[in-house]
Amino acid sequence: MDYELVIIGAGVVGLAVAARAARSCRSVLVLERHQDICRETSSRHSEVVHAGLYYPQSSLKAKTCVAGRELLYARCKRLNIEAPRIGKYIVALNLAQERQLHDLAERGANNGVDDLSMLSSSELRINLPGVAATAALWSPSTGVVDSHQYAASFQSEAEANGATFAFRTELIGAEPIEGGYQLLTRNSGAGDNPTPFPLRCHQVVNSGGLGQDRISQLIGINIDAAGYRNHPCKGDYFRIAPRHQHRSGPLIYPVGKAAGAGLGVHICYDTAGGMRLGPDASYISGPPFDYRVDASKRRAFFAAASPLLPWLKEEDLSPDQSGIRPKLSAPGGGFCDFVIKDEAERGLSGWITLAGIESPGLTSAAAIAEEVAALLEV
Ligand SMILES: Cc1cc2nc3c(=O)[nH]c(=O)nc-3n(C[C@H](O)[C@H](O)[C@H](O)COP(=O)(O)OP(=O)(O)OC[C@H]3O[C@@H](n4cnc5c(N)ncnc54)[C@H](O)[C@@H]3O)c2cc1C
């Protein structure tokens, strides 16, 4: 065998898995089709460290979010990476939303988020001035993180423990062989017909994000029967004019959309204090994907955000970036959990699938890596 373990994908999750596995695996290789880490979903998100209140009790999303956020904060503290716990208000604007807010608080408590509190009406007036909120939930352990530094720290740790990174290297074929897998790769920067390059390994982690379903097909998994087909769901962001930067404070989310494809358009901050609104959620076709932001959505973003941000003017908004969620649920579908699975029952022992790693995948990354390590027995 050329390698003990091959990880496909150098997004934040693949990197966390590489760092964790390299502590005890003799030889780890990470394959990434782009020229560097985090060139897809892992650089196109809100950088929010979620507390873990949105997900059904006992789901992998709940479990890895709650565990992952504490691992994230501890790692960032140890490595001097910015990850302030700026907190988050979740706001109800009417009685029906208030009921949703109470349900959310209960769900959070069941998930082990033990620091939530409802704001009193005087706290509402002081903390959310001008907002016509009937109630708000305060989540002090929500934060933001310098996500690039966080992801890069996993790459450094993996490399320090001997892992190898092959960039511009795309997986194009896979088959089981005695004791492991033969993978076929090609140089994705070398034009139309680069010479394929084979390699052999004992175990594989498919951490391909938006490429997960294609990779699963390469090894012969029926993605519809398995429920692994990605339903890409795009989220656009609009930037708020920098003159408002002094208003930077806790995150503010609506409660109303919590059950939909996203969490509803909300205000988010990067660690440099930049302010954005987003992301919305619309199912799209692809790959290939169109990451351009539709500037004509400005009015809809303003309408969604202005009840929460009374000082906002429509002309404060300009198109920013977008990201695409690798959802396992089709439009109108219900909750789908993360998939973290050894495919032994399909005759593919040692082939680990990570599917549907949408939000809170950034927050959960280090805990997902622990789950994978347990499956790999490393
Ligand atoms: C709009 C949006 C907002 C979000 N906000 C948050 C948030 O605030 N907080 C939070 O916790 N999470 C958030 N998330 C979720 C988070 O961004 C993702 O869960 C996380 O980035 C997923 O990381 P990943 O490593 O699984 O996937 P990716 O970052 O997509 O990495 C997969 C990698 O695999 C590579 N790859 C694919 N196929 C192949 C192949 N055949 N050969 C070689 N390489 C291949 C790709 O090039 C890519 O680099 C958000 C997501 C979106 C879309």
The ligand as an ORCA input file, in Angstrom:
! r2SCAN-3c Opt
* xyz 0 1
  C     -23.941     29.793      3.039
  C     -23.340     28.919      4.087
  C     -23.186     29.414      5.386
  C     -22.645     28.602      6.385
  N     -22.423     29.127      7.621
  C     -21.882     28.352      8.587
  C     -21.634     28.900      9.871
  O     -21.822     30.081     10.103
  N     -21.157     28.071     10.829
  C     -20.936     26.748     10.600
  O     -20.560     26.038     11.536
  N     -21.097     26.219      9.363
  C     -21.554     26.994      8.352
  N     -21.732     26.487      7.097
  C     -21.349     25.099      6.850
  C     -19.852     24.958      6.599
  O     -19.393     25.964      5.741
  C     -19.599     23.585      5.961
  O     -20.273     22.582      6.703
  C     -18.124     23.236      5.906
  O     -17.377     24.273      5.331
  C     -17.954     21.941      5.123
  O     -16.592     21.634      5.024
  P     -16.140     20.361      4.187
  O     -14.699     20.213      4.418
  O     -17.045     19.226      4.496
  O     -16.489     20.719      2.672
  P     -15.779     21.683      1.615
  O     -15.280     22.908      2.223
  O     -16.752     21.808      0.495
  O     -14.524     20.835      1.131
  C     -14.648     19.748      0.268
  C     -13.410     19.724     -0.587
  O     -13.397     18.519     -1.360
  C     -12.787     18.808     -2.601
  N     -13.180     17.802     -3.567
  C     -14.440     17.475     -3.950
  N     -14.414     16.474     -4.870
  C     -13.097     16.159     -5.068
  C     -12.417     15.207     -5.899
  N     -13.080     14.383     -6.733
  N     -11.063     15.149     -5.854
  C     -10.372     15.993     -5.011
  N     -10.965     16.924     -4.214
  C     -12.315     17.000     -4.243
  C     -13.341     20.192     -2.932
  O     -12.538     20.868     -3.886
  C     -13.359     20.879     -1.569
  O     -12.187     21.634     -1.337
  C     -22.250     27.270      6.078
  C     -22.394     26.800      4.772
  C     -22.913     27.614      3.791
  C     -23.021     27.112      2.383
*
